[in-house]
Each structure stands twice: as structure tokens, then as C-alpha cells.
């Protein structure tokens, strides 16, 4: 009986190990060398950077069991603050039924204003469960990128938006060098705050195969001054931090999605919007959609507000997956 129990415990421990092994996609830290592919002929000079001639290091380390690995690289537009200048992504790896990593497309997920990034985590985990690698990037002020300024994460992200946009664009080149990634299909998805960042990053030089923007719009300053709840709260936080509206406008205008929206391919860009959005004014949603030139098939509406939109995330994710699959077989 004791021998049988010992054998059973041994089998269980092996089973647990086999489950955990694929989750930790990087069994040990490994460094890859990536190349900046930013097109300097297309990218606005004030948002661009000079590519490193020797490339840049991408470090992949074991994850925590929730996400498969941690991927890090240096920001291409350093601020001089060490914690802000080291970019972190959580890799949610796509796996087969046996739990082994598989080759597949990749989605770069850009999170919302929420400091814990819960919706981005849900999106990334769901995409991975559907056979698509997902990378959740931390904007300045979030996750591992907290500084000592005392500002809330959202204020830090907005005030360092030029850096965050550059980080998101470079993240595409970091993803390319990782194992199991189908490099022909690397797309970007951003929600709310992440949608603003994703739209501008994608517009820099058209590096992403598909662009998925959820519950966001154009004209960030109008969102802050006329939007309710989170938008109003964030506006007040910036005012209390010492920035008046004119200073905010000067800071945010260069990174506003409307600046580069006409560069996004309307056939490969999708916008998901809430009919009763209290945070993103209707005019801001319309401005972004019109600037991109989206038709009804590429601008999808849901019967919800900015917060009940969470109930429709499964539908949004399913649509994202469908469009990625279609692109793979084109």
C-alpha cells in the first residue's frame, strides 16, 4: 500500500512538472539580439530614434506560471530614469493540448489606465488559449516601470507618452527574434489608454500587420477635458501635479492618434466602440474613425458604456482572432 502511494505521489509530481514546464517558456534566462526596423523615412522625426547599429538585447526570463515569460529590453528613447528606461513585457505563450509551446502569430497588447492592467491580462491570456502568442507591454509608470516621482501610473504614462510609443514600436522588433513566433503576423491591440498609444505607434511606419483599437478615440485633450469618470479623474490628477491645460495640450499633441491616423490602413484596422461611452466623448470616437477612414465592417459598436464594455471583451477577442486567422491564410 505504501509503495503504491509512493508511486502515485511520484506520478503526480511528474504530472505537475509537465504542466509547469511549458508554462515557463524560458527555463532559464536567454538573451537574443534584435534589430531596429523603424523606417526613418516614414516615422516623424520627433517620435523616432536613431536605430542602434549593433542591434539591441532582448532578455527572456522565466515567468511566474500565470504568464509564460518576462521579456525585457532597453527603451529606444531613454528618460534618464532607470526604472522607466527598461521595458517589460509579459509573454503569454500559445501552447498545444499537451501544454507545449507552438508556432503562431503574435499580438502586442497595450493596457488600459487601470494600474493593475486586469483587462490586458484577460485579453492576453485568452489570446494564448486560442493559439496566439500575446505580449502585454508595460507603459511607463506601470508594472515594473514605476519611478519615484509620486505620480499615478496614468499621469506617468501620459507625460512619458513619446517614450511609451517608441517602446511599443520597438517591442515589435523584440518579439520577432523570440522562438515560436510567426514573424509574418505580428499585430497590435490596445484598449482605452492603450488604444491611443497603439494607434500612434502603429501609424509611425506601418510595422504591424493588423491594428485593433478598443474603446478609444482621437483628440486626447478633449477626452481629458470633456470625458467623465476616468478621464475627468486623470485630468484632475495632472492639474494637481502642476500641469495646466495648455501645458497638457503641448505635451500630448505630438502623440495624439489623430496626427498619424490617416497612415493606418482602413482595411487592416478595426475600432471597437461603446454606444454609451462616458469616458470617450462621441466626437473623439468619430474623429478617429473618420481620420482612419473606417467603414461599418471595421468600426464595430457595442451596446455598453466604457465600463460594461468589459462584458464584451470575449466578443472583441473572438473577432480579433478571426481577423488574424483570415490574414494568415491570405
PANULUM-833325 format. One record per residue (C-alpha): residue number from 1; y, z, x; residue in one letter. Coordinates in Angstrom, 3 decimals, m for minus. Example, Ala and Ser with C-alpha at 12.3 -4.5 7.8 and 13.67 -1.06 7.14 Angstrom:
REM PANULUM-833325
   resi          Y          Z          X   resn
      1     m4.500      7.800     12.300      A
      2     m1.060      7.140     13.670      S
This chain:
REM PANULUM-833325
   resi          Y          Z          X   resn
      1      0.000      0.000      0.000      X
      2      2.393      0.982      2.807      X
      3      1.526     m2.248      4.686      X
      4      2.195     m4.283      1.565      X
      5      5.553     m2.561      1.108      X
      6      6.449     m3.187      4.758      X
      7      5.556     m6.866      4.410      X
      8      7.585     m7.102      1.232      X
      9     10.622     m5.490      2.918      X
     10     10.253     m7.915      5.822      X
     11     10.167    m10.855      3.405      X
     12     13.245     m9.540      1.604      X
     13     15.175     m9.105      4.859      X
     14     14.311    m12.673      5.875      X
     15     15.395    m13.885      2.453      X
     16     18.716    m12.101      2.724      X
     17     19.222    m13.525      6.222      X
     18     18.506    m17.043      4.998      X
     19     21.072    m16.605      2.243      X
     20     23.720    m15.253      4.594      X
     21     23.190    m17.710      7.431      X
     22     24.568    m20.798      5.654      X
     23     27.450    m18.823      4.170      X
     24     28.599    m18.035      7.683      X
     25     29.113    m21.683      8.586      X
     26     30.248    m20.769     12.103      X
     27     27.617    m18.415     13.521      X
     28     29.963    m17.887     16.447      X
     29     33.485    m18.957     17.257      X
     30     33.815    m22.545     18.351      X
     31     36.879    m24.497     19.435      X
     32     37.494    m28.146     18.590      X
     33     40.279    m30.409     19.822      X
     34     42.254    m32.220     17.129      X
     35     44.819    m35.000     17.372      X
     36     48.152    m35.058     15.551      X
     37     48.189    m38.239     13.480      X
     38     51.632    m37.717     11.939      X
     39     53.293    m41.124     11.619      X
     40     56.703    m40.634     13.208      X
     41     57.882    m43.971     11.841      X
     42     57.422    m42.659      8.285      X
     43     57.924    m38.908      8.468      X
     44     61.519    m37.651      8.049      X
     45     62.792    m36.558     11.421      X
     46     63.939    m33.155     10.187      X
     47     60.457    m32.349      8.887      X
     48     58.473    m33.940     11.723      X
     49     57.437    m32.658     15.116      X
     50     56.501    m34.257     18.408      X
     51     52.695    m34.536     18.490      X
     52     51.022    m32.697     21.344      X
     53     49.817    m35.407     23.781      X
     54     46.754    m33.366     24.736      X
     55     45.938    m32.540     21.114      X
     56     45.745    m29.065     19.623      X
     57     42.989    m26.461     19.444      X
     58     41.194    m25.698     16.188      X
     59     39.205    m22.460     16.274      X
     60     36.411    m21.961     13.745      X
     61     35.077    m18.394     13.406      X
     62     32.522    m16.734     11.106      X
     63     33.680    m15.947      7.587      X
     64     33.108    m12.799      5.578      X
     65     30.447    m14.020      3.147      X
     66     32.999    m14.900      0.459      X
     67     34.393    m17.800      2.446      X
     68     32.191    m19.533      4.986      X
     69     34.508    m19.572      7.988      X
     70     38.027    m18.920      9.222      X
     71     39.802    m21.910     10.741      X
     72     42.942    m21.367     12.815      X
     73     45.402    m23.493     14.767      X
     74     48.975    m23.268     16.039      X
     75     51.830    m24.225     13.769      X
     76     53.433    m27.500     14.895      X
     77     56.864    m26.044     14.056      X
     78     56.827    m22.530     15.545      X
     79     59.362    m19.984     14.359      X
     80     59.035    m17.638     17.311      X
     81     57.208    m15.026     15.206      X
     82     53.620    m14.826     16.439      X
     83     52.001    m13.987     13.097      X
     84     53.806    m16.814     11.323      X
     85     53.065    m19.323     14.061      X
     86     49.275    m19.037     13.847      X
     87     47.950    m20.908     10.817      X
     88     44.867    m19.642      8.989      X
     89     42.587    m21.479      6.564      X
     90     39.579    m20.065      4.751      X
     91     36.752    m22.596      4.638      X
     92     34.582    m22.603      1.534      X
     93     31.738    m24.839      2.677      X
     94     29.788    m27.161      0.412      X
     95     26.060    m26.433      0.518      X
     96     22.805    m27.783     m0.878      X
     97     20.358    m25.905     m3.131      X
     98     18.831    m24.229     m0.089      X
     99     22.237    m22.957      0.981      X
    100     22.590    m25.282      3.955      X
    101     25.931    m26.984      4.721      X
    102     26.085    m30.603      3.603      X
    103     28.282    m33.552      4.474      X
    104     31.004    m34.066      1.906      X
    105     34.662    m34.703      1.144      X
    106     37.283    m32.016      1.707      X
    107     40.130    m30.587     m0.347      X
    108     43.035    m28.731      1.232      X
    109     44.063    m26.074     m1.328      X
    110     47.633    m24.712     m1.291      X
    111     48.047    m21.426     m3.160      X
    112     50.456    m20.065     m5.767      X
    113     53.155    m17.397     m5.426      X
    114     50.666    m14.571     m6.045      X
    115     50.310    m12.514     m2.821      X
    116     46.509    m12.315     m3.105      X
    117     46.041    m16.068     m3.697      X
    118     43.453    m15.468     m6.513      X
    119     43.736    m18.836     m8.244      X
    120     43.474    m20.763     m4.988      X
    121     40.374    m18.742     m4.143      X
    122     38.880    m19.607     m7.520      X
    123     39.675    m23.287     m7.056      X
    124     38.248    m23.366     m3.532      X
    125     35.045    m21.524     m4.449      X
    126     34.449    m23.753     m7.470      X
    127     35.007    m26.935     m5.479      X
    128     32.499    m25.734     m2.869      X
    129     29.940    m25.033     m5.607      X
    130     30.317    m28.677     m6.676      X
    131     29.574    m30.075     m3.231      X
    132     33.133    m30.436     m1.967      X
    133     34.386    m28.586      1.113      X
    134     37.522    m26.575      0.337      X
    135     40.067    m25.154      2.754      X
    136     42.532    m22.547      1.488      X
    137     45.558    m22.589      3.769      X
    138     47.819    m19.531      4.073      X
    139     51.517    m20.315      3.828      X
    140     53.942    m18.272      5.957      X
    141     54.081    m14.746      4.551      X
    142     50.570    m14.791      3.090      X
    143     47.193    m13.510      4.212      X
    144     47.070    m13.328      7.983      X
    145     50.638    m14.633      8.289      X
    146     52.674    m11.541      7.402      X
    147     55.698    m10.741      9.559      X
    148     57.830     m7.614      9.873      X
    149     60.882     m8.939      8.025      X
    150     60.173     m6.821      4.974      X
    151     60.497     m9.859      2.712      X
    152     57.987    m10.509     m0.054      X
    153     55.463    m13.296      0.655      X
    154     57.143    m15.773     m1.694      X
    155     60.546    m15.376     m0.045      X
    156     58.988    m15.808      3.391      X
    157     57.189    m18.963      2.255      X
    158     60.360    m20.461      0.775      X
    159     62.579    m19.572      3.726      X
    160     59.950    m20.995      6.101      X
    161     59.111    m23.964      3.875      X
    162     59.700    m26.534      6.621      X
    163     57.137    m24.765      8.774      X
    164     54.702    m24.409      5.865      X
    165     54.927    m28.107      5.027      X
    166     54.298    m29.066      8.652      X
    167     51.333    m26.676      8.753      X
    168     49.846    m28.268      5.639      X
    169     50.215    m31.750      7.090      X
    170     48.660    m30.699     10.422      X
    171     45.834    m28.974      8.524      X
    172     44.578    m32.401      7.512      X
    173     44.066    m33.268     11.193      X
    174     42.400    m29.909     11.830      X
    175     39.912    m30.486      9.017      X
    176     38.947    m33.914     10.348      X
    177     37.349    m32.527     13.517      X
    178     35.121    m29.971     11.772      X
    179     31.413    m30.609     11.138      X
    180     30.104    m31.875      7.784      X
    181     33.449    m33.379      6.751      X
    182     33.538    m36.918      5.345      X
    183     36.775    m37.877      7.027      X
    184     37.487    m40.821      4.715      X
    185     38.074    m38.491      1.772      X
    186     40.414    m35.639      2.597      X
    187     42.658    m34.761     m0.324      X
    188     45.239    m32.096     m1.158      X
    189     45.591    m29.819     m4.163      X
    190     48.472    m27.413     m4.802      X
    191     49.272    m25.108     m7.721      X
    192     52.738    m23.827     m8.694      X
    193     54.390    m22.886     m5.365      X
    194     51.539    m24.710     m3.629      X
    195     52.265    m27.801     m5.703      X
    196     55.821    m28.008     m4.371      X
    197     54.571    m27.696     m0.799      X
    198     51.663    m30.100     m1.300      X
    199     53.888    m32.784     m2.831      X
    200     56.322    m32.765      0.089      X
    201     53.585    m32.567      2.736      X
    202     51.733    m35.487      1.136      X
    203     54.931    m37.505      0.938      X
    204     55.665    m37.224      4.645      X
    205     53.419    m40.096      5.703      X
    206     50.746    m40.591      3.037      X
    207     47.979    m38.939      5.041      X
    208     45.970    m37.580      2.084      X
    209     43.613    m39.840      0.150      X
    210     44.417    m38.185     m3.195      X
    211     47.100    m35.721     m4.319      X
    212     46.565    m33.184     m7.116      X
    213     49.592    m31.153     m8.233      X
    214     49.187    m28.410    m10.829      X
    215     51.851    m26.641    m12.895      X
    216     54.799    m27.506    m10.698      X
    217     57.792    m29.811    m10.724      X
    218     60.758    m31.066     m8.750      X
    219     64.177    m29.566     m8.042      X
    220     63.166    m26.162     m6.668      X
    221     66.677    m24.735     m7.016      X
    222     66.753    m25.436    m10.734      X
    223     63.344    m23.798    m11.069      X
    224     64.726    m20.666     m9.410      X
    225     67.932    m20.523    m11.456      X
    226     66.623    m21.650    m14.852      X
    227     62.930    m20.758    m14.801      X
    228     61.739    m17.487    m16.313      X
    229     59.433    m14.699    m15.149      X
    230     58.085    m15.509    m11.640      X
    231     60.894    m17.989    m10.955      X
    232     63.589    m15.554    m12.060      X
    233     61.942    m12.721    m10.159      X
    234     61.769    m14.802     m6.974      X
    235     65.400    m15.840     m7.351      X
    236     66.441    m12.195     m7.570      X
    237     64.377    m11.307     m4.516      X
    238     66.170    m13.956     m2.456      X
    239     69.551    m12.779     m3.719      X
    240     68.713     m9.211     m2.721      X
    241     67.618    m10.490      0.699      X
    242     71.178    m11.742      1.233      X
    243     70.913    m15.427      0.281      X
    244     73.380    m16.740     m2.294      X
    245     72.647    m19.830     m4.387      X
    246     74.493    m22.177     m2.055      X
    247     72.510    m20.934      0.939      X
    248     69.273    m21.284     m1.001      X
    249     70.181    m24.812     m2.034      X
    250     70.931    m25.816      1.558      X
    251     67.661    m24.261      2.708      X
    252     65.483    m25.820      0.011      X
    253     66.995    m29.294     m0.450      X
    254     65.320    m30.823      2.643      X
    255     61.876    m29.700      1.444      X
    256     62.252    m30.405     m2.278      X
    257     59.422    m32.576     m3.680      X
    258     61.934    m34.968     m5.247      X
    259     63.067    m36.026     m1.783      X
    260     59.773    m37.767     m0.967      X
    261     58.196    m38.113     m4.404      X
    262     58.674    m41.870     m4.554      X
    263     56.434    m42.178     m1.487      X
    264     53.427    m40.763     m3.366      X
    265     51.043    m43.401     m4.687      X
    266     51.145    m43.122     m8.512      X
    267     47.589    m44.451     m8.671      X
    268     46.284    m41.681     m6.402      X
    269     48.453    m38.775     m7.525      X
    270     47.770    m36.501    m10.501      X
    271     50.054    m33.927    m12.113      X
    272     48.715    m31.239    m14.459      X
    273     51.370    m29.611    m16.661      X
    274     51.665    m26.841    m19.262      X
    275     53.342    m27.804    m22.537      X
    276     54.900    m24.337    m22.904      X
    277     55.623    m23.598    m19.236      X
    278     58.209    m20.812    m18.979      X
    279     58.393    m20.810    m15.165      X
    280     58.808    m24.550    m14.506      X
    281     61.586    m25.977    m16.722      X
    282     60.559    m29.097    m18.631      X
    283     63.256    m31.129    m16.895      X
    284     61.810    m30.243    m13.491      X
    285     58.343    m31.352    m14.544      X
    286     59.716    m34.618    m15.922      X
    287     61.799    m35.212    m12.807      X
    288     58.766    m35.004    m10.535      X
    289     56.577    m37.137    m12.789      X
    290     59.260    m39.804    m13.128      X
    291     60.046    m39.828     m9.414      X
    292     56.380    m40.455     m8.588      X
    293     56.056    m42.974    m11.405      X
    294     53.065    m41.382    m13.137      X
    295     51.535    m42.858    m16.287      X
    296     49.674    m40.929    m19.001      X
    297     46.383    m41.162    m17.148      X
    298     47.894    m39.484    m14.103      X
    299     50.071    m36.888    m15.840      X
    300     47.824    m34.612    m17.887      X
    301     49.164    m31.996    m20.296      X
    302     47.536    m28.749    m21.489      X
    303     48.301    m26.538    m24.497      X
    304     49.254    m23.455    m22.499      X
    305     52.067    m21.735    m20.660      X
    306     52.373    m21.087    m16.930      X
    307     50.060    m18.074    m17.072      X
    308     47.496    m19.097    m19.686      X
    309     47.129    m22.241    m17.563      X
    310     44.545    m20.161    m15.680      X
    311     42.219    m20.735    m18.644      X
    312     42.388    m24.463    m17.994      X
    313     41.666    m24.301    m14.269      X
    314     37.969    m25.205    m14.825      X
    315     39.072    m28.383    m16.624      X
    316     41.557    m29.199    m13.858      X
    317     38.929    m28.636    m11.169      X
    318     36.416    m30.801    m13.010      X
    319     38.968    m33.602    m13.230      X
    320     39.736    m33.259     m9.518      X
    321     36.026    m33.551     m8.724      X
    322     35.655    m36.626    m10.917      X
    323     38.515    m38.417     m9.201      X
    324     37.156    m37.557     m5.762      X
    325     33.725    m38.925     m6.700      X
    326     35.279    m42.124     m8.017      X
    327     37.235    m42.559     m4.790      X
    328     34.097    m42.039     m2.713      X
    329     32.401    m44.976     m4.408      X
    330     35.322    m47.388     m4.349      X
